[in-house]
């Protein structure tokens, strides 16, 4: 009885620790990325495409270490594993080019979104990935959603619509036009990121279910494709600036923090997610939205909430809890944590 009570208390502590890590990871990446994209500095601003490539390199190195660890730190065993799973199965490897390209696009879109939207609006709007993932899970994996889950998706759409609802405000008309245009660009970037996140996550899970390869090995393959796609994007869109000032122009401590959080965030959450149930994950998302709102308003001072935002945010938070109420969430809601370390914002 004493042992059982001790185990229960230990499990409870792990759950709350998981909650803290989830909130910290979800909030810190968004806020630091937003801050890094709006920080006024004397030198040039860092290239988002460069940050994406740098994050992929770190992910590949970390996953390589984990595969090496699973091979009992045996070089021979790792060579054999790579030969069997990669060299002898080229078609299975090539399949990963599709989600890798989409993930690369998604990661670049997140920088565009946070360059044009405040962290609070971004956090709420990005929850639309629940909708896209659920729809792709139904169409691609044949999953069935319960009544409460369909209801939560309707609430989610209503909440995001209210958050993005235009409001009349005074001030310089030119500034208002620029602000509206910037917000539209940010909104389109978030919606495209939600769409790509849902499809890529479900597609990647489908691949994982069809094979018995290590998740970490799959992520190495995914990372290699993403690195190539990211490098192509860097050369195509920022090649001139790279030639002039170098790939790491504008990098500072904040930039390096963003890259590390983006690279390691999914890995950290993947480790702790098994201790957190669906309701706890929904609670973590809700706390993250609230924290992002408060920090955006009081510290970053780039956000002025109105009544529509508060109503919409409440609906989104309620939808997050309601989606977890009945059955397991459609796969891919946690696709960036359980099956992939590509992105965990």
Helices and strands as residue ranges (DSSP letters): H 2-38, H 48-70, H 75-82, I 83-87, H 90-94, H 96-116, H 119-125, G 126-128, H 129-141, H 147-163, H 173-210, H 215-245, H 253-272, G 273-275, H 278-295, I 296-300, H 307-323, I 335-339
